[in-house]
């Protein structure tokens, strides 16, 4: 039986990244999300749950993981390649909770934003 579940599972991605970063003794921890859509899957009882349009529970579980990252001083910067109304609201809520940044961009401009953000961060640290 094929148990692969399609969808965007930000909750699980954030959880895995948070666990990996917990092993790193560094102080400046950051997760970068690059996505073309809203979260449509989450983990429940160890199994993926997918539904479109997204379930309120998917948003809730993803935001709980954002809060865990925030408590562990992990900054989440989000590059969204899509910008429908519900997605913008959700990403703005993530950004407020985490104090990270959000960029709503077209796929052909992603590299420009990442480079400008990286150079700006380096100048600020110098």
C-alpha positions as CSV (number, residue, x, y, z in Angstrom):
1,X,0.0,0.0,0.0
2,X,1.3,3.4,-1.0
3,X,1.1,5.7,2.1
4,X,2.6,8.8,0.4
5,X,0.5,11.8,1.1
6,X,0.5,14.8,-1.2
7,X,0.4,18.3,0.2
8,X,2.3,20.9,2.0
9,X,3.1,19.7,5.6
10,X,4.7,22.8,7.2
11,X,4.0,21.4,10.7
12,X,6.2,18.3,10.1
13,X,8.9,20.3,8.3
14,X,9.1,22.8,11.1
15,X,9.2,20.0,13.7
16,X,12.0,18.2,11.9
17,X,14.0,21.4,11.4
18,X,13.5,22.3,15.1
19,X,14.8,18.9,16.3
20,X,17.8,19.1,14.0
21,X,18.6,22.7,15.2
22,X,18.3,21.5,18.9
23,X,21.5,19.5,18.3
24,X,23.4,22.5,17.1
25,X,25.0,24.6,19.9
26,X,25.0,27.8,17.7
27,X,23.0,30.8,18.9
28,X,21.6,32.1,15.6
29,X,19.1,29.4,14.5
30,X,16.9,30.0,11.4
31,X,14.5,28.0,9.4
32,X,13.7,29.1,5.8
33,X,10.5,28.0,4.3
34,X,10.1,28.2,0.5
35,X,6.6,27.1,-0.5
36,X,4.1,27.5,-3.3
37,X,1.0,27.0,-1.1
38,X,-0.7,26.9,2.2
39,X,-0.3,24.0,4.7
40,X,-2.6,21.2,3.6
41,X,-1.2,18.4,5.7
42,X,-0.3,17.7,9.3
43,X,0.8,14.8,11.5
44,X,-1.8,13.3,13.8
45,X,-1.1,10.2,15.9
46,X,2.1,9.7,14.0
47,X,0.4,9.6,10.6
48,X,0.0,12.3,7.9
49,X,-3.4,13.8,7.4
50,X,-4.1,15.6,4.1
51,X,-7.1,17.6,3.2
52,X,-7.8,20.4,0.7
53,X,-9.0,22.9,1.4
54,X,-6.9,22.8,4.5
55,X,-8.5,21.8,7.8
56,X,-8.5,24.3,10.7
57,X,-6.6,21.6,12.6
58,X,-3.7,21.8,10.0
59,X,-3.4,25.5,10.6
60,X,-3.6,25.0,14.4
61,X,-0.9,22.3,14.5
62,X,1.4,24.3,12.3
63,X,1.0,27.4,14.5
64,X,1.8,25.2,17.6
65,X,5.0,24.2,15.9
66,X,5.8,27.9,15.1
67,X,5.3,28.7,18.8
68,X,7.7,25.8,19.7
69,X,10.3,27.2,17.3
70,X,9.8,30.7,18.8
71,X,10.3,29.4,22.4
72,X,13.6,27.8,21.2
73,X,14.7,31.1,19.6
74,X,14.5,29.8,16.1
75,X,13.6,32.5,13.5
76,X,11.4,31.4,10.7
77,X,11.7,33.3,7.4
78,X,9.1,32.4,4.8
79,X,9.3,32.9,1.0
80,X,5.9,32.3,-0.5
81,X,5.6,31.8,-4.2
82,X,1.8,32.2,-4.0
83,X,-0.3,34.9,-2.3
84,X,-4.0,34.0,-2.0
85,X,-5.9,35.8,0.8
86,X,-6.0,32.9,3.3
87,X,-2.3,32.1,2.7
88,X,-1.3,35.7,3.3
89,X,-3.3,35.8,6.5
90,X,-1.7,32.6,7.7
91,X,1.9,33.6,6.9
92,X,1.4,37.0,8.5
93,X,0.1,35.2,11.7
94,X,3.2,32.9,11.6
95,X,5.4,36.0,11.2
96,X,3.8,37.8,14.1
97,X,4.1,34.8,16.4
98,X,7.7,34.2,15.5
99,X,9.0,37.7,14.7
100,X,10.5,36.3,11.5
101,X,10.0,37.7,8.0
102,X,7.7,36.9,5.1
103,X,8.3,37.5,1.4
104,X,5.5,37.1,-1.1
105,X,7.3,36.7,-4.4
106,X,7.1,35.2,-7.9
107,X,9.2,32.1,-8.4
108,X,11.5,33.8,-10.9
109,X,12.5,36.5,-8.3
110,X,13.3,34.1,-5.4
111,X,17.0,34.2,-5.9
112,X,17.1,38.0,-5.9
113,X,15.3,38.1,-2.6
114,X,17.4,35.5,-0.9
115,X,20.6,37.2,-2.1
116,X,19.5,40.7,-1.0
117,X,18.4,39.4,2.4
118,X,21.7,37.5,2.9
119,X,23.8,40.6,2.0
120,X,21.7,42.9,4.2
121,X,22.0,40.5,7.1
122,X,25.8,40.3,6.7
123,X,26.1,44.1,6.6
124,X,24.0,44.4,9.7
125,X,26.2,41.9,11.6
126,X,29.4,43.7,10.6
